[in-house]
Amino acid sequence: MAKIKKGNRILNVDNGRLDSYLSQGYDRIDEAGKVITRATGGKTVAVGEYNRALDEVVDLKEENDQLKKEVSKLKKELAALKKEDKKQDDKKEDKEGAK
C-alpha cells in the first residue's frame, strides 16, 4: 500500500494503481508526510508563480557560474601556493644538507 496526497486529501492505494494517481496530480508520501515521489501530471501552476520560478532559476544559474569561476581561481591560487611551499621546503632541505 502506498500513501498519496493531493491538497489536504491523503489516501492509501495499492501499488499497482500508484502510477494512475501520480498522473492525476497526487504526490506519494511517507509516514511522516514527506514527499517521496512527485506527481507526474494533473497539477496547474499560476503564471505568476511560474515566472517567479523561472526568475529564480536564472538567478541561480548566474550565481552558480560565478561560484564556479571563483572555485577555479581559488584552485589555481592553491596550486601556486603549494608549489611555492614545496620550493621553500626544498631550499630548507638543501641548507640543512649542506651543514
N, C-alpha and C positions, 0 to 999 in steps of 0.2 A: 504494500500500500504506500502510495506517495501522498504527501501533504502539499496542497497547492493553495495559492492565494491570489485573489483579484479584488482590489479595493479593500473593503473590510470583510469580504467573504472568504472563509477558509474551508476547504473540502478535503476529504480523504478519498482518493481514487485508486483504482487498480493501475499497476504499472503499464499494462497494455493500452490503457486509454490516456496515458500521460501526454503523448505527442499531440493528440487531439486537443487537449486542454491548453497546452502550450501555444498552439496555433490560434487559440481563441483569446489569448491575452492573459492567461494565468501564469504566475511565476511559481516554480517549485521551491518550497521552503523546508528547512529542517525543523526539529522540535523546538528550537529557540526562536523560530520565526525569521531566521536569516535566509536570504535568497540563495539557493543553490544553483538553479538554472533559470535564466530569464526567459520571458515569453518570446516566442518566435513570430508572433503576429497578433492582430486583434487589438492593438493599442493605438491611440492617436496622441499626437503631441501638438500643443498650441504653437502657432507660428512664432510668437514672442519667445517662448521657451526654447524652441529650435534655434532661433537666431542667437540667443544668449549662449547656447551650447557651441554653436559654430564660432562665435567670437572667442570663447574660452579656448577652443581647440587651436585657433590661430595664435592666440597669445602664448599658449603653452608650447607650441612648436617653435615660436621665435625664442622663447626662454630656453628651450632645450638646445637650440642651435648655439646660442650664446654660451651656455654652460659647457657644451662640447668643445667649443673653441678655447674656453678657459682651461678645461682639463688638458687639452692638447698642449697649451702654452705651459702649464704647470709641470707636465710630464717632461717637456724639453728642458725646463729650468732645473728640475730634479736630476735629470741625466747629466747636465752640465755640472751641477754641484757635486754629484757623485764622482765624476771624472776629476774634478779639481781636488776633491778629498783624497782620491787614490793617488794623485800626483804628490800631494803633501806627505802621505804615508810612505810613498816610495823614497822621497827625499830624506825623510826622517830615518828610514831603514838604512839608506846609503851612509848617512852621517854616523849612525851607530856602528855600522860595519867597518868604517874606516878607523875607528878608535882602537 
